[in-house]
Amino acid sequence: MATTSHRGDWHPASWRDREATQLPVWPDAAVAEGVYQQVRGLPPLVFAGEARRLTRALGEVVAGRAFMLQAGDCAESFDDFSADSIRDKLKVILQMAVVLTYGSGVPVLKVGRIAGQFAKPRSSPTERVGDMDLPVFRGHIINDDVPVPAGRIPDPTRMLTAYHQSASTLNLLRAFTKGGFADLSQVHSWNQEFLSSSAEGRRYEAIAEEIDRALRFMRACGVDLTTDSPIHQVDLFTSHEALLLGYEEAMTRQDSLTGQWYDCSAHFLWVGERTHQIEGAHIEFATGIGNPIGCKIGPKTSPDEVVEICEALNPERTPGRLTLISRMGVDAVRDKLPPLIRKVSESGHPVVWQCDPMHGNTFASESGRKTRHFDDVLGEIQGYFAVHRSLGTWPGGVHVELTGDDVTECLGGIGDILEEQLPLRYTTACDPRLNARQSIDLAFRVAELLRAR
């Protein structure tokens, strides 16, 4: 039987011996421990074999033979939870993947920020709402976004709600992706009504027509498409930030086939930029689980620190095990990213390089709402591609926050959302998201960058 970790002393609770940041202080620790015990008794949400399959697929990204699209909500909501919203997010991800695959000619690995993205790191423990200073909203798995003191008290029973909502979401996603909705013959039906009449929607429809024509040609040539699962089904893997460590510990199970520990709350977990201290609790937890792991790195991360992260999270240098997610900001990416890539390449660590163009480009609008400008998001991706092109490395993926709804949360884009339009449909639980039109437009721009390589 395989060892449970590259470090023999690791166990799911070993993070508790390390310094932890961004964790809530539960009002009653005994109640929290009781909830953890209940979560330990619940079925896994994902399975070890699925996580291993994702690692192998990410190994193809490392080799430059595939591309990773990771997309979804900034923070899932207990209040905005429906089959329609899940379906519409999936539609956008499927559309983006089709555009990227068609434009680049390489397989696109689809990973959703979904079915578990409930906790959010915050830059300050408090926020000003009107004339009140309140504890900051940390995601619905911890407290409520309603701006009243009682709602901001951390409540451990919310972890049970998060688990059950994740299970329901996964159940629906599996039905959609394996039950015919994701069939390429349905490619036209993924276009939302408000998107189909737009310029980017019409451009997407042109690709859908080409796919239809290719399928008809294959049938005319005698190719049997009735049982070809890549045509009729897709794999959609789930991901979230492994922030709330007590919950992640409770969801960690030992695989009966390999003896390895897996965090069964999602296929892919990442450690955030605010919590990637090399001796900290979050890195400690991530070292021992068999899932593929991501780590966010920003403009203040040094080359030596990145290599230390690689050594900690992937000492065996398994291709696909580790994804480095750069979040530099449009003004820093061309200067700050190259030294990190060079150092990792020189160290011989096989990593997936992924660009998060969202979090380094957030700012407060004149009205006080957090927003991002489409041009900055695109600009960081363009800088990221330029850096990889100059170094001869593979730009392995993008990591974006989006929704299938017609929101007005990010400025610019083809629809040219203006400052005064932000309040019209600003519904995010935390950070601003691209709407469907902006997301499809971005996919076309990324496809062009991939094609240029």
C-alpha positions as CSV (number, residue, x, y, z in Angstrom):
1,M,0.0,0.0,0.0
2,A,1.2,3.5,-0.8
3,T,2.3,5.8,2.0
4,T,-0.3,8.3,3.1
5,S,1.9,11.3,2.5
6,H,5.4,12.1,1.4
7,R,5.9,13.0,5.1
8,G,5.2,10.2,7.5
9,D,4.0,12.5,10.3
10,W,1.3,14.2,8.2
11,H,-2.3,13.6,9.1
12,P,-5.5,15.6,8.3
13,A,-5.3,17.6,11.6
14,S,-1.5,18.3,11.5
15,W,-2.3,21.9,10.3
16,R,-3.6,22.6,13.8
17,D,0.0,22.8,15.0
18,R,0.9,25.6,12.6
19,E,0.0,29.3,12.6
20,A,-3.3,29.8,10.7
21,T,-4.6,33.0,9.2
22,Q,-8.0,34.0,7.7
23,L,-9.9,31.5,9.9
24,P,-13.0,32.5,11.9
25,V,-13.1,32.4,15.7
26,W,-16.2,30.3,16.4
27,P,-18.2,31.7,19.4
28,D,-18.4,28.1,20.9
29,A,-15.6,25.8,20.0
30,A,-17.5,22.8,21.2
31,V,-20.3,23.5,18.8
32,A,-17.8,23.8,16.0
33,E,-16.2,20.5,16.9
34,G,-19.7,18.9,16.9
35,V,-20.3,20.1,13.4
36,Y,-16.9,18.8,12.2
37,Q,-17.8,15.4,13.6
38,Q,-21.1,15.5,11.7
39,V,-19.3,16.4,8.5
40,R,-16.8,13.5,9.0
41,G,-19.8,11.1,8.9
42,L,-21.2,12.5,5.6
43,P,-20.4,10.8,2.3
44,P,-17.6,12.3,0.2
45,L,-18.6,14.8,-2.5
46,V,-15.9,13.6,-5.0
47,F,-13.8,10.5,-5.2
48,A,-10.1,9.8,-5.1
49,G,-10.1,8.2,-8.6
50,E,-11.6,11.4,-10.1
51,A,-8.9,13.5,-8.4
52,R,-6.2,11.2,-9.8
53,R,-7.8,11.5,-13.3
54,L,-7.6,15.3,-13.0
55,T,-3.9,15.1,-12.0
56,R,-3.2,13.1,-15.1
57,A,-5.1,15.5,-17.3
58,L,-3.2,18.4,-15.8
59,G,0.0,16.6,-16.6
60,E,-1.0,17.1,-20.3
61,V,-1.3,20.8,-19.6
62,V,2.3,20.8,-18.1
63,A,3.4,19.1,-21.4
64,G,1.8,21.9,-23.4
65,R,-0.8,19.5,-24.9
66,A,-3.9,20.9,-23.2
67,F,-5.2,24.1,-21.7
68,M,-7.0,24.7,-18.4
69,L,-10.1,26.8,-18.1
70,Q,-11.1,27.4,-14.4
71,A,-14.2,29.6,-14.0
72,G,-17.1,30.3,-11.8
73,D,-18.4,32.4,-8.9
74,C,-16.2,34.5,-6.7
75,A,-18.3,33.2,-3.8
76,E,-21.3,30.9,-4.0
77,S,-24.4,32.1,-2.2
78,F,-26.9,30.4,0.0
79,D,-29.5,32.9,-1.1
80,D,-29.0,32.7,-4.9
81,F,-29.1,28.9,-5.4
82,S,-31.2,27.3,-8.2
83,A,-31.1,24.8,-11.0
84,D,-31.3,27.7,-13.5
85,S,-28.3,29.6,-12.1
86,I,-26.2,26.4,-12.0
87,R,-27.2,25.5,-15.6
88,D,-26.4,29.1,-16.8
89,K,-22.9,29.0,-15.3
90,L,-22.3,25.7,-16.9
91,K,-23.5,27.1,-20.2
92,V,-20.9,29.8,-20.1
93,I,-18.1,27.5,-19.2
94,L,-19.1,25.1,-22.0
95,Q,-19.3,27.9,-24.5
96,M,-15.9,29.3,-23.5
97,A,-14.4,25.8,-23.7
98,V,-15.8,25.3,-27.2
99,V,-14.4,28.7,-28.4
100,L,-11.0,27.9,-26.8
101,T,-10.9,24.3,-28.2
102,Y,-12.0,25.4,-31.7
103,G,-9.6,28.3,-31.7
104,S,-6.5,26.6,-30.2
105,G,-6.7,23.1,-31.5
106,V,-5.9,21.6,-28.0
107,P,-8.1,19.9,-25.5
108,V,-9.5,22.3,-22.9
109,L,-9.8,21.0,-19.3
110,K,-12.9,22.4,-17.6
111,V,-12.7,23.2,-13.9
112,G,-15.5,25.0,-12.1
113,R,-15.2,27.3,-9.1
114,I,-18.4,25.7,-8.0
115,A,-19.9,23.2,-5.5
116,G,-17.8,24.4,-2.6
117,Q,-16.5,28.0,-3.2
118,F,-18.2,29.4,-0.1
119,A,-15.3,30.9,2.0
120,K,-13.4,34.1,1.1
121,P,-10.1,35.6,2.5
122,R,-10.4,39.2,3.3
123,S,-7.9,42.1,3.6
124,S,-9.5,43.5,6.8
125,P,-11.3,41.9,9.7
126,T,-13.9,44.7,9.7
127,E,-15.8,46.8,7.2
128,R,-17.7,50.1,7.4
129,V,-21.4,49.9,6.5
130,G,-23.2,53.2,6.9
131,D,-22.3,54.4,10.4
132,M,-21.4,50.9,11.7
133,D,-18.1,49.0,11.8
134,L,-19.0,45.3,11.3
135,P,-17.1,42.1,11.2
136,V,-16.3,41.5,7.5
137,F,-18.4,39.0,5.5
138,R,-16.2,35.9,5.0
139,G,-18.5,33.8,2.8
140,H,-21.8,32.0,3.5
141,I,-20.1,29.0,5.0
142,I,-19.0,31.3,7.9
143,N,-21.4,34.2,8.3
144,D,-24.0,36.2,6.5
145,D,-23.6,39.2,4.1
146,V,-26.6,40.9,5.6
147,P,-25.1,44.1,7.2
148,V,-26.3,43.6,10.8
149,P,-24.2,42.6,13.8
150,A,-26.0,39.4,14.5
151,G,-25.6,38.2,10.9
152,R,-21.8,38.6,11.0
153,I,-21.3,36.3,14.0
154,P,-19.5,33.1,12.7
155,D,-21.9,30.2,12.8
156,P,-20.4,26.7,12.4
157,T,-23.7,25.1,11.4
158,R,-23.4,26.9,8.1
159,M,-20.8,24.3,7.2
160,L,-23.6,21.7,7.0
161,T,-25.7,23.9,4.7
162,A,-22.6,24.4,2.5
163,Y,-22.0,20.6,2.3
164,H,-25.6,19.9,1.3
165,Q,-25.7,22.7,-1.2
166,S,-22.5,21.4,-2.7
167,A,-23.9,17.9,-2.9
168,S,-27.0,19.2,-4.7
169,T,-25.0,21.3,-7.1
170,L,-22.7,18.3,-7.9
171,N,-25.7,16.1,-8.5
172,L,-27.1,18.5,-11.0
173,L,-23.7,19.1,-12.7
174,R,-23.2,15.4,-13.2
175,A,-26.7,15.1,-14.7
176,F,-26.0,17.9,-17.1
177,T,-22.5,16.9,-18.2
178,K,-23.3,13.1,-18.5
179,G,-27.0,13.1,-19.3
180,G,-27.0,14.9,-22.7
181,F,-27.0,18.6,-22.0
182,A,-23.3,18.8,-22.8
183,D,-23.6,16.8,-26.0
184,L,-21.9,18.7,-28.8
185,S,-25.0,18.4,-30.9
186,Q,-26.6,20.7,-28.3
187,V,-24.0,23.4,-28.9
188,H,-26.5,25.9,-30.1
189,S,-28.7,25.6,-26.9
190,W,-25.9,26.8,-24.7
191,N,-26.3,30.3,-26.0
192,Q,-28.4,32.4,-23.6
193,E,-31.2,34.5,-25.0
194,F,-29.6,37.8,-24.0
195,L,-26.3,36.7,-25.4
196,S,-27.4,35.2,-28.8
197,S,-28.4,38.6,-30.2
198,S,-25.0,40.2,-29.4
199,A,-22.0,40.4,-31.6
200,E,-20.1,37.8,-29.5
201,G,-23.2,35.6,-29.4
202,R,-23.4,35.6,-33.2
203,R,-19.7,34.9,-33.4
204,Y,-20.2,31.9,-31.1
205,E,-23.1,30.7,-33.3
206,A,-20.8,30.7,-36.3
207,I,-18.5,28.2,-34.5
208,A,-21.6,26.2,-33.5
209,E,-22.5,26.0,-37.2
210,E,-19.0,24.8,-38.0
211,I,-19.3,22.1,-35.3
212,D,-22.7,21.0,-36.7
213,R,-21.1,20.8,-40.2
214,A,-18.2,18.7,-38.9
215,L,-20.5,16.3,-37.1
216,R,-22.6,15.9,-40.3
217,F,-19.5,15.2,-42.3
218,M,-18.3,12.6,-39.9
219,R,-21.7,10.8,-40.0
220,A,-21.7,11.0,-43.8
221,C,-18.3,9.3,-43.8
222,G,-19.7,6.5,-41.7
223,V,-18.3,7.5,-38.4
224,D,-20.5,6.1,-35.6
225,L,-21.1,8.9,-33.1
226,T,-23.8,7.2,-31.1
227,T,-21.4,5.9,-28.4
228,D,-18.5,8.3,-28.7
229,S,-18.5,9.8,-25.1
230,P,-16.2,12.7,-25.9
231,I,-19.0,13.9,-28.3
232,H,-21.9,13.3,-25.9
233,Q,-20.4,14.0,-22.5
234,V,-17.8,16.2,-20.8
235,D,-15.8,16.1,-17.7
236,L,-16.3,19.1,-15.4
237,F,-14.1,19.0,-12.3
238,T,-14.9,21.1,-9.2
239,S,-12.6,23.4,-7.3
240,H,-12.4,25.9,-4.4
241,E,-10.0,27.6,-2.1
242,A,-9.0,25.4,0.8
243,L,-9.5,28.2,3.3
244,L,-11.7,26.9,6.0
245,L,-9.3,24.2,7.2
246,G,-11.6,22.6,9.9
247,Y,-14.2,21.8,7.2
248,E,-11.5,20.6,4.7
249,E,-10.0,18.4,7.4
250,A,-13.4,16.9,8.1
251,M,-13.9,16.2,4.4
252,T,-10.5,14.4,4.1
253,R,-10.7,10.6,3.7
254,Q,-8.2,7.9,3.2
255,D,-8.4,6.1,-0.2
256,S,-8.8,2.4,0.2
257,L,-6.9,1.6,-3.0
258,T,-3.8,3.7,-2.4
259,G,-3.7,4.6,1.3
260,Q,-3.4,8.3,0.3
261,W,-5.4,11.0,1.9
262,Y,-7.8,13.0,-0.4
263,D,-9.8,16.1,0.4
264,C,-13.2,14.9,-0.9
265,S,-14.8,18.3,-0.9
266,A,-13.6,19.0,-4.4
267,H,-11.3,17.6,-7.1
268,F,-8.9,20.6,-7.1
269,L,-8.1,22.8,-4.1
270,W,-5.9,25.9,-4.0
271,V,-4.1,27.9,-1.4
272,G,-4.6,31.6,-1.6
273,E,-1.9,34.3,-1.8
274,R,-2.8,35.5,1.7
275,T,-2.4,32.1,3.2
276,H,0.6,30.5,1.4
277,Q,3.1,31.1,4.2
278,I,5.6,28.2,3.8
279,E,5.4,27.2,7.5
280,G,1.7,28.1,7.8
281,A,-1.3,25.9,8.4
282,H,-2.7,26.1,4.8
283,I,0.4,24.9,3.1
284,E,0.8,22.2,5.8
285,F,-2.7,20.9,5.0
286,A,-2.1,20.9,1.3
287,T,1.1,19.0,1.5
288,G,-0.6,15.8,2.6
289,I,-3.6,15.5,0.3
290,G,-3.5,13.6,-3.0
291,N,-5.6,16.1,-4.9
292,P,-4.1,18.3,-7.5
293,I,-3.2,21.6,-5.8
294,G,-3.1,25.2,-6.8
295,C,-1.3,28.1,-5.2
296,K,-1.9,31.8,-5.9
297,I,1.2,33.9,-6.3
298,G,1.3,37.7,-6.5
299,P,3.7,40.5,-7.3
300,K,5.2,40.4,-3.8
301,T,6.1,36.7,-4.1
302,S,9.8,36.1,-4.6
303,P,11.4,33.5,-6.9
304,D,12.9,31.7,-4.0
305,E,9.6,31.6,-2.2
306,V,7.9,30.1,-5.3
307,V,10.5,27.3,-5.4
308,E,10.0,26.6,-1.7
309,I,6.2,26.3,-2.4
310,C,7.0,23.8,-5.2
311,E,9.3,21.8,-2.9
312,A,6.6,21.7,-0.2
313,L,3.6,20.9,-2.3
314,N,5.2,18.7,-5.0
315,P,8.5,17.2,-3.7
316,E,8.1,14.1,-5.9
317,R,7.7,16.4,-8.9
318,T,4.7,14.7,-10.3
319,P,3.4,16.5,-13.5
320,G,-0.1,17.8,-12.9
321,R,0.1,17.8,-9.1
322,L,0.9,21.6,-8.7
323,T,-0.6,24.6,-10.5
324,L,0.9,28.0,-9.9
325,I,-1.8,30.7,-10.4
326,S,-0.3,34.1,-11.0
327,R,-2.4,37.2,-10.0
328,M,-0.1,40.1,-10.7
329,G,-2.3,42.9,-12.0
330,V,-2.1,44.4,-15.5
331,D,0.7,46.8,-14.5
332,A,3.0,44.2,-12.9
333,V,2.6,41.0,-14.9
334,R,5.3,41.7,-17.5
335,D,7.9,42.6,-14.9
336,K,7.1,40.4,-11.9
337,L,6.2,37.1,-13.6
338,P,9.3,36.3,-15.7
339,P,11.7,35.9,-12.7
340,L,9.3,33.4,-11.1
341,I,9.0,31.3,-14.3
342,R,12.7,31.3,-14.8
343,K,13.4,30.2,-11.3
344,V,10.8,27.4,-11.4
345,S,12.1,26.3,-14.8
346,E,15.7,26.2,-13.5
347,S,14.6,24.2,-10.5
348,G,13.1,21.5,-12.7
349,H,9.7,21.6,-11.1
350,P,6.9,20.6,-13.5
351,V,4.0,23.0,-12.9
352,V,0.9,24.2,-14.7
353,W,1.1,28.0,-15.1
354,Q,-2.3,29.6,-14.9
355,C,-3.3,33.3,-15.0
356,D,-5.8,34.8,-12.7
357,P,-6.5,38.2,-14.3
358,M,-9.2,39.2,-11.9
359,H,-7.9,39.6,-8.3
360,G,-4.9,41.9,-9.2
361,N,-7.2,44.3,-11.0
362,T,-9.9,45.0,-8.5
363,F,-10.6,48.6,-7.5
364,A,-13.3,50.7,-5.8
365,S,-15.6,52.6,-8.2
366,E,-16.6,56.2,-7.4
367,S,-19.8,54.8,-5.9
368,G,-17.7,52.6,-3.6
369,R,-18.6,49.3,-5.3
370,K,-15.7,46.9,-6.1
371,T,-15.3,46.5,-9.8
372,R,-12.8,45.4,-12.5
373,H,-12.3,46.8,-16.0
374,F,-12.5,44.3,-18.9
375,D,-9.5,46.0,-20.5
376,D,-7.4,45.3,-17.4
377,V,-8.5,41.7,-17.3
378,L,-7.6,41.2,-20.9
379,G,-4.4,43.2,-20.5
380,E,-3.1,41.0,-17.8
381,I,-3.8,37.9,-19.9
382,Q,-2.1,39.5,-22.9
383,G,0.9,40.2,-20.7
384,Y,0.9,36.7,-19.3
385,F,1.0,35.2,-22.8
386,A,3.7,37.6,-23.9
387,V,5.9,36.6,-20.9
388,H,5.5,32.9,-21.7
389,R,6.1,33.5,-25.4
390,S,9.4,35.3,-24.6
391,L,10.5,32.5,-22.3
392,G,9.4,29.6,-24.4
393,T,7.1,28.2,-21.8
394,W,3.4,27.1,-22.0
395,P,0.7,29.4,-20.8
396,G,-1.4,26.6,-19.3
397,G,-4.6,28.2,-18.4
398,V,-6.8,31.1,-17.2
399,H,-8.8,31.4,-13.9
400,V,-11.7,33.8,-14.1
401,E,-14.7,34.8,-12.0
402,L,-17.9,34.8,-14.0
403,T,-21.7,34.2,-13.9
404,G,-24.3,33.1,-16.4
405,D,-26.4,36.1,-15.4
406,D,-26.6,39.4,-17.3
407,V,-25.0,41.3,-14.4
408,T,-23.3,44.7,-14.5
409,E,-20.4,44.2,-12.1
410,C,-17.3,44.6,-14.4
411,L,-16.7,47.8,-16.4
412,G,-16.1,47.8,-20.2
413,G,-16.2,44.9,-22.6
414,I,-18.2,45.0,-25.9
415,G,-21.3,46.0,-24.0
416,D,-19.2,48.9,-22.5
417,I,-20.6,48.8,-19.0
418,L,-20.2,52.3,-17.5
419,E,-19.7,53.4,-14.0
420,E,-23.3,54.6,-13.7
421,Q,-24.6,51.2,-14.8
422,L,-22.9,49.2,-12.0
423,P,-25.9,49.5,-9.7
424,L,-28.4,48.1,-12.3
425,R,-27.6,44.4,-11.8
426,Y,-24.8,44.2,-9.2
427,T,-25.6,41.0,-7.4
428,T,-22.3,39.4,-6.4
429,A,-21.9,38.1,-2.9
430,C,-18.3,39.4,-2.8
431,D,-16.1,40.2,-5.8
432,P,-17.3,41.5,-9.3
433,R,-17.8,38.9,-12.0
434,L,-17.7,38.9,-15.8
435,N,-21.2,38.4,-17.3
436,A,-21.8,35.9,-20.1
437,R,-21.1,38.4,-22.9
438,Q,-17.8,39.5,-21.4
439,S,-16.9,35.9,-20.7
440,I,-17.4,34.8,-24.3
441,D,-15.6,37.8,-25.6
442,L,-12.7,37.0,-23.3
443,A,-12.7,33.4,-24.6
444,F,-12.3,34.6,-28.2
445,R,-9.5,36.9,-27.2
446,V,-7.7,34.0,-25.4
447,A,-8.3,31.7,-28.3
448,E,-6.6,34.2,-30.6
449,L,-3.6,34.4,-28.3
450,L,-3.4,30.6,-28.2
451,R,-3.7,30.4,-32.0
452,A,-0.9,32.9,-32.4
453,R,1.5,30.5,-30.6
